[in-house]
Amino acid sequence: MLLLRKIYTGYALLVFVLSFLMLFPLFLAASWIPGMQRYGRKVNQFWARVYFTLIFMPVKIEGREHIRKGQPYVFAANHFSYIDIAMMGYIPGDVVYVGKSSIRKIPLFGYYFKKLHIAVDRQSAKSRGEVLIRAKQYIDQGSSIVIFPEGGITTGAPPHLNRFKDGAFNMAVDKQIPVIPVTLSFNHLILPDNGKLTMNFKSGKLVIHPPIDTKGLSSKDTPLIREKCYEIIQQQLWSDNDLAEADKTPLEL
């Protein structure tokens, strides 16, 4: 079984690299030509769908009806696995990701990400401030933002979430746009963050929850929105992973 998993992992990695290299000229063109970034992100979404098809991994999507065309959102998702970013490619509309700055060090991929999305150094207050400014600019242009509010793969005990940081929710309140919680139900089982980088063959699931409205709210309401989003995603994770009631204990800081 381990040998089959290693073969599958090698195949999935090969498909990832080859499909990216084939699409890289399009990413490059979208990065260089003014006004084409939005189309580069559409290619990003196409790539995600092609990738999961080629590695024979069906992904069940629930809740597409909660997204209204032309409305920008802040999408807040749990982050347990390196495959999370790819699977968020199923989110419709023009979507800009906020990812960690270390992504920029990956050859070619880092360049593409830096040009079409937003990289943040979470240890730098200056970088975090610049990210908020850029994200708000994208929102003003009608784009949505994807953020993993745990601040990275930090929990160590999935499907239990780590506590959420405020950035995503402050941004949504400031721009008066809805927050949509997103649950990635099984990615911690597909590609566990255990240092082995070995994939399991399992179907994926992405749940798009109803939006949390921020109209008329202010910064003092941020904790309420943050905890509501946290609770929605955590309950979905526990339900999808069939946790017993005795095991449903939120992690503490």
ZIZI-V69741 format. One record per residue. N is the residue number from 1. RES is the residue in one letter. PSI is psi in degrees with one decimal (none if undefined). D_CENTER is the distance of its C-alpha to the mean C-alpha in Angstrom with 2 decimals. Layout:
# ZIZI-V69741
n=[N/N]
res=[RES/RES]
psi=[PSI/PSI]
d_center=[D_CENTER/D_CENTER]
This chain:
# ZIZI-V69741
n=[1/2/3/4/5/6/7/8/9/10/11/12/13/14/15/16/17/18/19/20/21/22/23/24/25/26/27/28/29/30/31/32/33/34/35/36/37/38/39/40/41/42/43/44/45/46/47/48/49/50/51/52/53/54/55/56/57/58/59/60/61/62/63/64/65/66/67/68/69/70/71/72/73/74/75/76/77/78/79/80/81/82/83/84/85/86/87/88/89/90/91/92/93/94/95/96/97/98/99/100/101/102/103/104/105/106/107/108/109/110/111/112/113/114/115/116/117/118/119/120/121/122/123/124/125/126/127/128/129/130/131/132/133/134/135/136/137/138/139/140/141/142/143/144/145/146/147/148/149/150/151/152/153/154/155/156/157/158/159/160/161/162/163/164/165/166/167/168/169/170/171/172/173/174/175/176/177/178/179/180/181/182/183/184/185/186/187/188/189/190/191/192/193/194/195/196/197/198/199/200/201/202/203/204/205/206/207/208/209/210/211/212/213/214/215/216/217/218/219/220/221/222/223/224/225/226/227/228/229/230/231/232/233/234/235/236/237/238/239/240/241/242/243/244/245/246/247/248/249/250/251/252/253]
res=[M/L/L/L/R/K/I/Y/T/G/Y/A/L/L/V/F/V/L/S/F/L/M/L/F/P/L/F/L/A/A/S/W/I/P/G/M/Q/R/Y/G/R/K/V/N/Q/F/W/A/R/V/Y/F/T/L/I/F/M/P/V/K/I/E/G/R/E/H/I/R/K/G/Q/P/Y/V/F/A/A/N/H/F/S/Y/I/D/I/A/M/M/G/Y/I/P/G/D/V/V/Y/V/G/K/S/S/I/R/K/I/P/L/F/G/Y/Y/F/K/K/L/H/I/A/V/D/R/Q/S/A/K/S/R/G/E/V/L/I/R/A/K/Q/Y/I/D/Q/G/S/S/I/V/I/F/P/E/G/G/I/T/T/G/A/P/P/H/L/N/R/F/K/D/G/A/F/N/M/A/V/D/K/Q/I/P/V/I/P/V/T/L/S/F/N/H/L/I/L/P/D/N/G/K/L/T/M/N/F/K/S/G/K/L/V/I/H/P/P/I/D/T/K/G/L/S/S/K/D/T/P/L/I/R/E/K/C/Y/E/I/I/Q/Q/Q/L/W/S/D/N/D/L/A/E/A/D/K/T/P/L/E/L]
psi=[-42.7/-40.9/-43.3/-38.7/-39.8/-40.2/-44.6/-40.7/-44.2/-41.1/-45.2/-39.1/-42.0/-43.7/-41.0/-49.4/-47.5/-42.1/-37.9/-43.9/-36.0/-35.3/-10.7/-39.8/-35.5/-41.4/-40.7/-45.4/-43.0/-29.6/-34.4/-32.5/121.2/137.0/3.2/-0.1/-40.6/-38.3/-31.5/-36.7/-27.8/-39.3/-36.8/-45.6/-41.2/-42.3/-43.9/-45.7/-42.2/-42.1/-51.0/-28.9/-44.8/-25.4/13.6/41.0/99.9/142.3/118.5/125.7/125.6/140.5/15.2/-29.7/-12.7/-8.2/124.5/126.7/134.6/-7.4/119.8/147.2/163.0/114.3/121.9/118.8/154.1/155.0/97.9/-13.9/154.3/-15.7/-5.0/-44.6/-44.1/-43.0/-27.2/-8.0/-12.9/-10.0/124.5/164.2/178.1/113.8/128.1/129.4/144.1/114.4/167.6/150.6/-24.2/-20.2/-32.0/-16.3/-12.4/123.7/135.7/-55.9/-41.1/-38.0/-46.8/-44.7/-42.8/-36.0/-33.9/-15.6/-160.4/126.0/137.3/137.8/104.0/-12.0/-7.6/119.7/-35.5/-45.1/-42.6/-38.2/-41.8/-36.0/-43.8/-40.1/-47.2/-41.2/-41.8/-33.6/-41.6/-41.0/-41.7/-24.7/0.5/5.2/154.4/162.6/134.4/124.3/142.4/97.7/-4.6/-15.0/24.9/-173.4/96.6/-16.0/-47.7/-4.5/50.0/148.1/25.2/126.1/148.6/162.8/147.7/147.4/166.0/-19.7/-49.6/-38.0/-34.2/-40.5/-45.6/-41.7/-43.2/-40.9/-2.3/43.4/156.2/151.9/132.1/113.4/140.1/128.5/123.1/98.7/-36.1/9.5/-27.5/-16.8/-32.4/-49.8/84.4/147.0/69.5/13.1/-5.8/-18.7/49.0/124.8/149.4/144.3/104.7/144.4/146.7/164.6/132.4/123.4/119.7/111.4/164.1/145.7/148.6/115.5/142.6/3.3/129.7/-1.8/162.0/-179.2/-26.8/-16.2/-4.2/-47.5/-36.9/-44.9/-44.2/-47.5/-32.5/-44.0/-44.7/-47.0/-40.2/-48.3/-42.3/-43.3/-38.5/-41.6/-46.6/-40.8/-48.4/-29.6/8.9/44.7/139.6/154.4/-36.7/-22.2/-3.6/69.8/114.3/146.7/147.5/153.0/none]
d_center=[29.73/28.29/29.70/28.05/24.63/25.27/26.40/23.36/21.08/23.27/23.12/19.31/19.24/22.06/20.47/17.31/19.68/22.17/19.92/18.26/21.82/23.05/20.55/20.75/23.80/21.96/19.15/22.08/23.99/21.21/20.86/24.63/25.79/25.58/23.79/22.03/18.54/17.42/18.89/17.18/13.75/15.44/16.43/12.88/12.28/15.69/14.98/12.17/14.73/17.55/16.05/15.53/18.92/20.62/19.66/20.93/17.90/17.87/14.76/15.84/14.20/15.58/15.86/15.64/18.80/17.17/15.89/18.85/19.34/19.88/18.31/15.57/13.08/10.75/7.80/7.33/5.71/7.55/7.14/10.21/10.07/9.82/9.11/5.62/4.60/7.70/7.43/4.96/8.08/9.98/9.15/12.56/13.94/13.51/9.99/9.67/6.91/8.19/8.51/11.57/14.86/15.84/13.80/16.65/19.13/18.10/20.80/20.04/16.27/16.26/18.54/16.56/13.33/15.65/17.34/14.72/11.89/12.33/12.94/14.08/16.65/16.08/19.74/21.08/21.78/22.65/19.37/17.46/19.98/19.62/15.86/16.66/19.39/17.47/14.65/17.56/19.27/16.54/16.63/20.41/20.13/18.41/14.80/11.82/9.28/5.55/5.96/5.81/9.50/11.00/11.17/10.14/11.25/14.26/15.56/17.69/18.54/15.98/15.91/16.94/14.41/15.27/16.24/13.98/14.85/16.20/14.66/12.19/15.09/17.77/16.24/16.14/19.68/20.94/20.03/20.95/18.03/16.45/13.46/11.78/10.62/8.40/9.58/8.73/12.43/13.71/11.49/13.51/16.51/15.59/14.84/15.91/15.51/19.32/20.26/21.60/18.80/20.34/18.64/19.99/20.67/19.06/17.58/13.95/13.16/10.54/12.09/11.78/14.10/16.77/16.17/17.55/20.06/20.75/23.87/26.73/24.86/25.16/23.76/25.83/23.74/20.45/21.02/21.71/18.51/16.47/18.44/18.32/14.54/14.74/17.57/16.09/13.14/15.62/18.28/16.28/15.39/19.06/20.33/18.51/19.48/23.02/23.49/27.01/27.74/29.06/25.75/23.73/24.05/21.28/20.92/22.89/22.31]
